[in-house]
Amino acid sequence: MKIAVDVMGGDHAPDSVLDGCRRALEAFGDLHLILTGDESLVGEELTGHDRVEILHTTEKIESDDVPVKAVRRKKDASMVVAVRQVKEGRADAAVSAGNTGALMTAGLLIAGRADGVERPALAPMLPTMDGGGFLLLDVGANMEAKPGHLAQYALMGDVYMKNVRGLERPRIGLLNVGGESGKGTELVKQAYEEIDQLPLHFIGNVEARDLLEGVADVVVTDGFSGNLVLKTIEGTAMSLFQVLRAEMTSSLKNKLAAGVLKPAFKKVKNKMDYAEYGGAGLFGLHAPVIKAHGSSDGQAFFSALRQAKTMHEENVIETIGDAVKTAEKGEEA
């Protein structure tokens, strides 16, 4: 299969992106990469690789660019060129660690929304204490949502977890302020009723405090709430590790203790590391478009490429479309 890769996007581009590409080429003998970006930055190893094609451009979308304007005006930007390969059938998927809003805009304007999907969702896998992780959607593709949108998110999340993560019966939870079905805003209460009618393993409302304990495999919410949860989890994890690092180096006694506990701390860090989970999928488009974490290192970008490959191989896009159509027929009946 072919994946179009934005070489210029991300905090550590192009080094981390190219590192991830090298890892992916070594791991998957059937993978062909189309790299979009400045050819002079790619390096001889990938430039001369028989499964690498380079589409040269020096234009890029910056992190502070206004998404819609950037996508429409910078038609030769590396991210736009990458997504265009999917639209024109030259690539099966696209991956970028660049500007999130711009990638969502490019996905919608260029790749296009899948038939029957009302609103695409941005959905990352987030870590849990048991190492299994959970899918959170939406985290910002749509700040405002309707009950029907959340119901479609539940369907899309179910398909993804079955086909990509290999779960036979994913637990679907609806983010709320309490476990009782009558709690929350009108949006959440109506969404509860709609999701409850779908052929899913819906476990009802889940609270934010239980997410890292693995209370659900898929957590559904509107983009505003989802983005708050995402940023809170990321910020808390970073702050916690900073506090631990400061305390463990504050005295000779603590440094000695840190040396003994280092393997245990490493295990905890690995459990909470996003690098193994890939990126955030833009669900509901005509082809897989993956947003790798902006601060991705080589391993994290490799995981995003692996995620895109699996989504294509397991026909996730087509299966999501079928699930949405089946749900619509059920409503009509």
Sequence and secondary structure as in RCSB ss.txt:
>XXXX:A:sequence
MKIAVDVMGGDHAPDSVLDGCRRALEAFGDLHLILTGDESLVGEELTGHDRVEILHTTEKIESDDVPVKAVRRKK
DASMVVAVRQVKEGRADAAVSAGNTGALMTAGLLIAGRADGVERPALAPMLPTMDGGGFLLLDVGANMEAKPGHL
AQYALMGDVYMKNVRGLERPRIGLLNVGGESGKGTELVKQAYEEIDQLPLHFIGNVEARDLLEGVADVVVTDGFS
GNLVLKTIEGTAMSLFQVLRAEMTSSLKNKLAAGVLKPAFKKVKNKMDYAEYGGAGLFGLHAPVIKAHGSSDGQA
FFSALRQAKTMHEENVIETIGDAVKTAEKGEEA
>XXXX:A:secstr
 EEEEESS STTTTHHHHHHHHHHHHH TT EEEEEE GGGT HHHHT TTEEEEE      TTS HHHHHHH T
TSHHHHHHHHHHTTS SEEEE S HHHHHHHIIIII B TT SS EEE EE  TTS  EEEE SSS SS  HHHH
HHHHHHHHHHHHHTS  SS EEEEE SSSSTT S HHHHHHHHHHHTSSSEEEEEE GGGGGGT  SEEE  HHH
HHHHHHHHHHHHHHHHHHHHHHHTSSHHHHHHHHHHHHHHHHHHHHT GGGT  EEEETBSS EEE  TT  HHH
HHHHHHHHHHHHHTTHHHHHHHHHHHHHHHHH 
